[in-house]
């Protein structure tokens, strides 16, 4: 048997095995959407806290 025929048969067997397994995990798209949402929330919270902290520091009276 030639090497190419062996590789073709091995690849076909592996693909058939992967197709028969129904539970292959979750798609990366929902994970990416969740990560994007968490990053957006973190940026929003950071901007809000920075704005409030700056306003609070500006409200402190200065020494004469």
Secondary structure, 3 states (H helix, E strand, C coil): CCHHHHHHHHHHHHHHHHHHCCCCCCCHHHHHHHHHHHHHHHHHHHHHHHHHHHHHHHCCCCCC
